Amino acid sequence: MSSSLILASIPVEIHALLDALMATATFGLLGIALMLVGFKAFELVTRRLDIEKQLEERNVAVGVVVAALLLGVSAIVIVSML
């Protein structure tokens, strides 16, 4: 059976749902990748600060800065995808 014949037999509602799920997964992965890029760019800018070491030492200030960074980058990613 060809894939086009299989897709033609799927009702329109399910086909739209599958399209929406694919778009959600794609944008979700893209958002995660962009957040990772944003975090790595922050690490490049702050080379003198060993973020992982500071977090292991339970430095709350660094944790708050990293959390704010991730929230800011995620807000930018969300707005850019609208």
NORDAVEN-V78033 format. One record per residue. OMEGA is omega in whole degrees, 0 to 359 (999 if undefined). NEAR is the number of other C-alpha atoms within 8 Angstrom. Layout:
omega-><OMEGA & OMEGA>
near-><NEAR & NEAR>
This chain:
omega-><180 & 183 & 180 & 177 & 178 & 179 & 181 & 182 & 180 & 178 & 185 & 182 & 180 & 178 & 177 & 178 & 178 & 176 & 180 & 178 & 178 & 179 & 179 & 180 & 180 & 180 & 176 & 178 & 177 & 178 & 178 & 179 & 179 & 176 & 177 & 177 & 179 & 179 & 179 & 176 & 177 & 178 & 178 & 181 & 182 & 181 & 183 & 183 & 176 & 188 & 181 & 179 & 180 & 179 & 177 & 178 & 178 & 176 & 186 & 182 & 178 & 177 & 179 & 179 & 179 & 178 & 178 & 177 & 181 & 177 & 178 & 179 & 180 & 177 & 178 & 180 & 180 & 181 & 181 & 181 & 181 & 999>
near-><4 & 5 & 6 & 6 & 8 & 9 & 8 & 7 & 6 & 8 & 7 & 6 & 6 & 8 & 10 & 8 & 8 & 8 & 8 & 8 & 8 & 8 & 8 & 8 & 8 & 8 & 9 & 8 & 8 & 8 & 11 & 8 & 8 & 10 & 12 & 8 & 8 & 10 & 10 & 8 & 8 & 8 & 9 & 7 & 6 & 7 & 7 & 4 & 6 & 7 & 8 & 6 & 7 & 11 & 11 & 7 & 6 & 7 & 9 & 7 & 6 & 10 & 10 & 8 & 8 & 8 & 8 & 8 & 9 & 11 & 8 & 8 & 11 & 10 & 8 & 8 & 11 & 9 & 7 & 6 & 6 & 4>
